[in-house]
Amino acid sequence: MSGVVIIGAGHGGSQLAISLRDEGYDGAITLIDAEGELPYHKPPLSKTFLKQSDARPMPLRPASAYDDREIERIAGRASHVDIVGRKVALESGQRLSYEHMVLATGSRNRSFAAWPKASNVFSLRSLADAYALRAAMMETRRVVIVGGGFIGLELAASLRSTGRDVVVLEAADRVLKRVAAAEISAAVEAVLEEMNVEILSNTQIINVDCREGRVIGIETNRGRVTSDLVVVGIGADAEVRLAHSPSLATDNGILVDPALRTTSPGVWAIGDVANVMSRENGTRLRIESVQNATDQARHVARCIATSRVEPYQSIPWFWSDIGPAKLQIAGLSSGSTERIVRDEPGRLAVYHLRGADLVAVETINNPAEHVLARRLLAASAKPTAEQIRQGPQVLRMLID
Ligand code: FAD
C-alpha cells in the first residue's frame, strides 16, 4: 500500500503535502491537480489580478519546494475512488493506490440553472476563470455583478478601479448580510458608493434578456439593468462530486468527525469541502477561507505523520479587501446575543458576545485590533461591554 494521495492542489492540498514531509512523513506523497498549474494564491484573483492586464498567478511556493520534498505532482482530474480497494482513478486512466487519501477539492460556484447559455456571463473560482474574465473585460464598459458577497464586492471594487461602470444586484436588503454585521455592511456600501459603484439591494431578477448568445439586460423588480458583461457571484457549494462515487457521507460538504476523518477509514477531507463536526456540541460547520484550509491541512498532516489522531481546533479568521476597505473577521458570530460597535474615524470594530463569551470580532481597516481579537478569542477572554467600549488598551490587559 503506498503513501498519501491528495486530491486537489489548492490552498489546503498543497499545504498538506508540504506539512506531511515537514512533520517527518517518509512515505510517498502524490498531489493530484485538476488545474495543472503550480499551486497559486486564489485571493488575488478578485483583487489585484484583474487590474493589471499582464498580472501572472502568484505561486504559493516555488516548484522546488515540492521537488525537494519528493512530492509527486500529477496534472489531471481524479474521476473515481475505490474505497474498498484503496485506489484512485484519474480521467487519464492512471490508477493510484493509497494508504491515506485526503479530499481537498474545494468548492464550486453556484449558477442560475434556468439562465440561457451566454458568452458574456462569467463566474470566478479558478485561474482559468480569471483569465477568461480579464480577456472579456477588455471589450467592456458596463459590468453587472449578481451577488453582494465577498467575491462579488471585491470584483466590483477592482473592476470600478479600472474605469468600468459597475452595478451590483443584491437580493437581500444589504450586502454581506449572511456573513457580517449590519454596521460592516453599511461601511462597505459607503466605500463602494464613494467609488461610484451602484449597489441595488432588495433586487430580485425577473428575467434575463439574451440576444445572439449575449445577455444585454436583466429585468428586475427595480427596473431593467443593461449590461455588457455579467459576473455571477451568488456563493459556492462544496465540490463533493468525487465523494459520491465511493458513497462517502455528504451534507453541505463531506461529513468529517472532529479530527477531519470521513466515514471511511484512511479517508480525510479538508478545506472548503469539509463539513466538520464540533467536538463540543456536535454541530457542523463548513468554512470557506484560506486559513481554514491551511490550518486543517497542517492538522491532518500531523495526524498522519505521527499516527496520533486528535480533534482539530483553531480560531477561524478571514480577510477580504474591498477597494480601500480591509475587512477582517476573527471567530464566528452565529448565535451572538449582543454586539458592541466602536466606530472611529477611518476604522470600525464590531464585537459579538454570546452571553458573557466573546465569539467574534469584525473590523475594517483595523489590523492591530484584528490580531488582538484573535488573541482574546484564543485565550477565551470574557471582556465586558464596557471594557470593549474602552478599547484595545483595556482589552490588552485581559491577556498580557
Ligand atoms: P481550493 O484552494 O479551491 O483548491 C481545490 C482544488 O481542487 C482546485 O484547484 C480544484 O481544481 C481541485 N479539484 C477539484 N476536484 C478535483 C478532482 N476531482 N481532481 C483533482 N483536483 C480537483 N479566502 C480568504 O480567506 N480570503 C480571501 O480574500 C479570499 N478571496 C478569494 C477570492 C477568490 C476569487 C476565490 C475563488 C476564493 C477566495 N477565498 C478567500 C477563498 C479561498 O480561496 C478558499 O477558501 C480556499 O482556496 C480553500 O482551499 P481548498 O484547498 O479547500 O480549495
Residues whose N, C-alpha, C, O or C-beta is under 5 A from the ligand:
A	BS01	FAD	I7 G8 A9 G10 H11 G12 G13 I32 D33 A34 E35 K42 P43 L45 S46 G76 R77 A78 A104 T105 G106 S107 L124 R125 E239 L242 I270 G271 D272 V273 E288 S289 V290 Q291 A293 F318 W319 S320
